[in-house]
Amino acid sequence: MANYQIPGLLVGGSSLTLLLGLWSLRNFYTSKLNYLSNMSRLLFYKNVASNKQLFAMIIDRAEDELSKEV
């Protein structure tokens, strides 16, 4: 133990800890963005699917208005 260089170990250990911390932070944000993207896509398409009748009513009403103008 007397021959170990303490400053070298501290620099190596702290740099390794910093790199692992930055890597885990990047992975956390990447997975968070992927989760939010998938969730927003899922909610959008579920919302569109559940409002299918409303969209059909709006389109019919728009067609009626267009035919009245013509």
N, C-alpha and C positions, 0 to 999 in steps of 0.2 A: 504493500500500500504506500510505502514511502516514496517509491519511484514514479507513481502516477503524477501526471501533470494536471493539476486542478484547473488552471485557466483553460486549457485545451478541452477538458471534459465539460466544463461549464459552457463554453462557446458551442461545442458540438451538440451537447444536450439541449441547450436553449434553442439553437437553430433548428434542430430536429423537431422539438416541441412546437415551434412557431410554424414550420412547414406542415406538420400534421394538423395543427389548428386551422390554418388557412385552407387546407384541403378538405377538412370536414365541414367548414363553413361554406365553401363553394358547393359541396355535395348537398348540403342542407338547402341552400337557396335554389339549386337546380331541381331538386325533388319537389320543393315547395311550388316552384313555377310550373312544373309538369302537372302536379296535382291540381292547382288552380285552373290551368288551361283545360285539362280533361273535365273538371267539374263544370266549368262555364259552358263548354261544348255540350256536355250531357244535359245541363239544365236548359240550354237554348233549344235543343231538339225536342226535349220533353215538353217544353212550353209550346213550341210550334205544333207538336202532335196533339196536345190537349186543347189548343185553340183552333183546331181545324175547321170546326163549324162556324166559328166567329169569322175566320178569314173568308170562308165561302159566302157568308152573309154580306160582308163588306164588298167583296168582288161583285156579287149580284147587284148590290145597291149602286155601285159605281157604274156598272153596265146600264142600269135603268136610267141613271142621271145622264149618261152619255147618249142614250137613245132619245131622251127628252130634248136634249140640246140639238140633236140632228133633226 
